[in-house]
Amino acid sequence: MNTNAHPIQDANAAAEFILGGNATVTLKSTATGKHFTFKVQQPRDGGQVRFVKVLNGPDNEASYAYMGLIGSNKRFARTAKSKIGADAPSHKAFSWAWERIAAGIIPDGLEVWHDGKCGKCGRKLTHPESLETGIGPVCENR
């Protein structure tokens, strides 16, 4: 995680951040210390689905592999183009965490971190309330 990373404590704020359209989110187990970083992005056409990719290489900006999508029904699923198998630890972690976050729960033992940038527009967050939610004040009002 980078030095600008900040935890999101509220499940609804975490869900809004993840679905923002331009989110980089790290999910961490406090029990094991294991973490995975994901990019969750809106398609170019501005549709309701979100593409989910997992960091799987040394380049924090470019080493992401497509895992699946969050549909308009807010469920995460693999697709024919998924590069990560359903048995992969990163896939299991995202699937498990997203199911709970979408239900309004951040379970004990799970930390949800944003990367210090707005989950919608990608600009650096500086406003204290924005650091809590991962969404900047301008984007919050959209």
C-alpha positions in Angstrom: 0.0 0.0 0.0 1.3 3.5 -0.7 1.9 6.2 1.9 -1.3 8.0 0.9 -3.4 5.0 1.6 -6.2 5.4 4.1 -8.7 2.9 5.6 -12.4 3.2 4.9 -14.3 2.2 8.1 -17.9 2.5 6.8 -19.3 -0.3 4.6 -21.6 2.1 2.6 -18.7 4.5 2.0 -16.5 1.5 0.9 -19.2 0.3 -1.5 -19.6 3.8 -3.0 -15.8 4.1 -3.4 -15.4 0.7 -5.0 -18.3 1.4 -7.4 -17.1 5.0 -8.1 -15.7 4.1 -11.5 -12.0 4.7 -11.0 -11.1 3.0 -7.7 -7.9 1.3 -6.5 -8.8 -0.6 -3.3 -6.6 -2.9 -1.1 -8.3 -5.5 0.9 -6.3 -6.8 3.9 -6.9 -9.6 6.4 -5.9 -8.5 9.9 -5.6 -12.2 10.9 -3.1 -13.2 8.3 -1.7 -9.8 7.1 -2.3 -11.0 3.5 -3.6 -8.3 1.2 -4.6 -7.8 -2.5 -5.0 -4.7 -4.5 -7.7 -4.3 -7.1 -8.7 -1.7 -9.7 -12.4 -1.4 -10.2 -13.2 0.7 -13.2 -16.2 1.9 -15.1 -16.3 1.0 -18.9 -15.6 3.8 -21.4 -19.3 4.0 -22.3 -20.2 4.9 -18.7 -22.3 1.8 -18.1 -23.3 0.5 -14.7 -21.0 -2.6 -14.7 -17.5 -2.3 -13.1 -14.5 -4.2 -14.4 -12.4 -5.8 -11.6 -8.6 -6.4 -12.0 -6.1 -7.6 -9.5 -2.5 -6.4 -9.1 -0.4 -9.4 -10.1 3.1 -8.0 -10.9 5.7 -5.5 -9.9 4.3 -2.4 -11.6 1.7 -0.8 -9.3 0.1 1.0 -12.2 0.2 -1.5 -15.1 0.5 -5.0 -13.6 -3.2 -5.9 -13.3 -5.0 -8.9 -14.6 -8.8 -8.9 -15.4 -10.7 -11.0 -12.8 -14.4 -10.3 -13.6 -17.1 -7.7 -13.2 -19.6 -6.3 -10.8 -22.9 -6.3 -12.7 -25.8 -3.8 -12.5 -27.2 -6.2 -9.9 -24.1 -5.4 -7.7 -22.9 -9.1 -7.9 -19.3 -10.0 -8.7 -18.8 -12.7 -11.3 -16.2 -14.1 -13.6 -16.6 -13.8 -17.4 -15.3 -15.6 -20.4 -12.3 -13.1 -20.5 -11.4 -13.6 -16.8 -7.6 -14.2 -16.5 -7.8 -15.2 -12.8 -9.4 -18.5 -11.8 -12.2 -18.8 -9.3 -9.9 -20.8 -7.0 -7.2 -18.1 -6.9 -6.8 -16.5 -3.5 -7.2 -13.0 -4.9 -10.5 -14.0 -6.5 -11.8 -15.7 -3.4 -10.8 -12.7 -1.3 -12.5 -10.1 -3.5 -15.6 -12.2 -3.9 -16.0 -12.8 -0.2 -15.2 -9.2 0.8 -17.5 -7.6 -1.9 -20.4 -9.8 -1.0 -20.2 -8.5 2.6 -19.5 -4.9 1.7 -22.4 -4.8 -0.8 -24.6 -6.0 2.1 -23.5 -3.1 4.2 -20.9 -5.0 6.4 -17.2 -4.7 6.8 -16.5 -7.9 8.8 -14.1 -8.0 11.7 -10.7 -9.0 10.4 -11.1 -7.1 7.1 -9.6 -3.8 6.3 -10.6 -1.8 3.2 -8.0 0.8 2.1 -8.2 3.4 -0.7 -5.0 4.7 -2.3 -5.4 8.4 -1.4 -7.2 9.2 -4.7 -10.9 9.8 -5.4 -12.7 6.6 -6.4 -14.6 8.5 -9.1 -12.2 11.0 -10.7 -8.8 9.8 -9.5 -7.7 13.2 -8.0 -5.6 13.2 -4.8 -7.7 13.5 -1.7 -6.8 16.2 0.8 -10.1 17.0 2.6 -10.4 15.1 5.9 -13.9 13.8 5.3 -12.8 12.7 1.8 -10.0 10.6 3.3 -12.7 8.8 5.4 -14.8 7.9 2.4 -12.4 7.8 -0.6 -14.6 10.2 -2.6 -13.7 13.9 -3.0 -16.1 16.7 -2.1 -16.9 17.6 -5.8 -17.6 14.0 -6.8 -19.6 13.4 -3.6 -22.1 16.0 -4.8 -22.5 14.5 -8.3 
